[in-house]
Amino acid sequence: MTLQEIAKLVDGNILGKAEITITGVTNLDNATASDISFAVEPHISQGETCNAGAVIIPDNVEQYGKPAIRVANPRAAFTKLLELFTPPLKIKREVHSTVVIGENVTIGNNVAIMPYVVIADDAIVGDNVILYPHTYVGQNATIAEDSVIYPNVTIREYCRVGKRVIIHSGTVIGSDGFGFITEQGKHSKVPQVGNVVLEDDVEIGANVGIDRATTGSTIIKQGTKVDNLVHLAHNVVIGENGLICSQTGIAGSTKVGNNVTFAGQCGSVGHINIGDNCVFVARSAPIGNVPAGSYYGGFPARPHKEWLRNEAAANKAVELVKKVRDLEKRLAQLENKN
């Protein structure tokens, strides 16, 4: 495509030559003269000196050292171009001969069910669903239309997967919750008879464990995105449009509001409520209820500015101890002299 055609597609304005031809989309480091990339702060100047033929930049940049397209949101424009320039995978819409299908299973139209998938009794697979090899769909489980389940995913019995859900390799939906009672030093299992509900447009990363509820449902609400290596315990509820980054663990029965972000390696105790629009920086650990709109950090998690002040004070602790020892020494010398 020409730069002019791309600008029209992403609703942008051109700086420099409009007639250059673009054949690929990639990052600033790997770009060649036939590629287009994008640059936002603090990488605007890097975009000018990279090898890309053109760069997508914010619309507040008035001059640039190479052909560019000015747009309101460079990341969104770049994403659109990635989808356009990436060749689609070739997927046969068929049920492979090695698939094992139980009794009373419902399979929709235009599905792709690849080798060695197992679908247990009474399960439902909706229209346009793609099940990659070695996926297991348990009894009475439901996968709604247009969802994609990558290899080696387990969706246990009675769990429900909504529309346009993506589940990446190695994830287990509906493993037993960690429930035991201890009597005389012996641990006895509490039956975990609930399920997991993934609402529409949820995406679950690789090697994620989402436990089924003891009773009722563990729920991941519409539009939430879960990164790799996350654990969500039994009866957890995650609100709409959340972001849960890698290696986060949320303990049982915690209720999380809408638009909440957990950065990497966060953790939470169980049985607390977290309000809407909260952000927890990396390695935060809320141990009590958190009001809506909070921006927390640290362990235990507290308001971010307070946490920064405490960290700054802690870094001065060694110096402070030294000063106190010096003062004690001088005081002792004065007392001895008197």
Secondary structure, 3 states (H helix, E strand, C coil): CEHHHHHHHCCCEEECCCCCECCEECCCCCCCCCEEEECCCCCHHHHHHCCCCEEEEECCCCCCCCCEEEECCHHHHHHHHHHHHCCCCCCCCCECCCCEECCCCEECCCCEECCCCEECCCCEECCCCEECCCCEECCCCEECCCCEECCCCEECCCCEECCCCEECCCCEEEECCCCEEEECCEEEECCCCCEEEECCCCEECCCCEEECCCCCEEEECCCCEECCCCEECCCCEECCCCEECCCCEECCCCEECCCCEECCCCEECCCCEECCCCEECCCCCCCCCECCCCEEECCCCEEHHHHHHHHHHHHCHHHHHHHHHHHHHHHHHHHHHC
